[in-house]
Amino acid sequence: MLNSRLKKILISITIILFIPVFGRLCTDDFQWALPDFIIGAMLLYGTGIIIDFILRKIQKKSHRIALCCFILLLLVFIWAELAVGLIGTPFAGN
């Protein structure tokens, strides 16, 4: 059974994932392919589930804030690496 916070997180992520779908439908300049959508969904849903887990299991508020900020920062770095190749891994975009 999903708790209400996790439901809200998952619904919010689903709505966020519709933004690139509409971008793909509205313009030819939008360059996302199916693997991009799959990886984006995995990253966003994984981050949402991890943050819900942190919020449920960690009692001290300062630790929860620090861990959630770290997870979100990690998401941004991974997303940027996949998009433009900040570090230069073989997974980087063009």
Backbone hydrogen bonds, N-H to C=O, Kabsch-Sander energy under -0.5 kcal/mol:
donor,donor_aa,acceptor,acceptor_aa,energy
7,K,3,N,-2.0
8,K,4,S,-2.2
9,I,5,R,-2.3
10,L,6,L,-2.7
11,I,7,K,-2.4
12,S,8,K,-2.4
13,I,9,I,-2.3
14,T,10,L,-2.0
15,I,11,I,-2.2
16,I,12,S,-2.4
17,L,13,I,-2.3
18,F,14,T,-0.8
18,F,15,I,-0.8
19,I,15,I,-0.6
19,I,16,I,-1.1
21,V,17,L,-0.8
22,F,18,F,-2.5
23,G,19,I,-2.2
24,R,20,P,-2.4
25,L,21,V,-1.9
26,C,22,F,-2.1
27,T,23,G,-1.6
31,Q,29,D,-0.5
37,F,33,A,-1.7
38,I,34,L,-2.3
39,I,35,P,-2.6
40,G,36,D,-2.5
41,A,37,F,-2.4
42,M,38,I,-2.5
43,L,39,I,-2.6
44,L,40,G,-2.6
45,Y,41,A,-2.9
46,G,42,M,-2.2
47,T,43,L,-2.2
48,G,44,L,-2.4
49,I,45,Y,-2.5
50,I,46,G,-2.4
51,I,47,T,-2.5
52,D,48,G,-2.2
53,F,49,I,-2.2
54,I,50,I,-2.5
55,L,51,I,-2.6
56,R,52,D,-1.8
57,K,53,F,-2.4
58,I,54,I,-2.3
59,Q,57,K,-0.5
64,R,60,K,-2.1
65,I,61,K,-2.5
66,A,62,S,-2.2
67,L,63,H,-2.7
68,C,64,R,-2.5
69,C,65,I,-2.5
70,F,66,A,-2.2
71,I,67,L,-2.5
72,L,68,C,-2.5
73,L,69,C,-2.5
74,L,70,F,-2.5
75,L,71,I,-2.1
76,V,72,L,-2.2
77,F,73,L,-2.4
78,I,74,L,-2.5
79,W,75,L,-2.8
80,A,76,V,-2.6
81,E,77,F,-2.3
82,L,78,I,-2.5
83,A,79,W,-2.0
84,V,80,A,-2.9
85,G,80,A,-1.0
85,G,81,E,-1.0
92,A,89,T,-1.6
93,G,81,E,-0.8
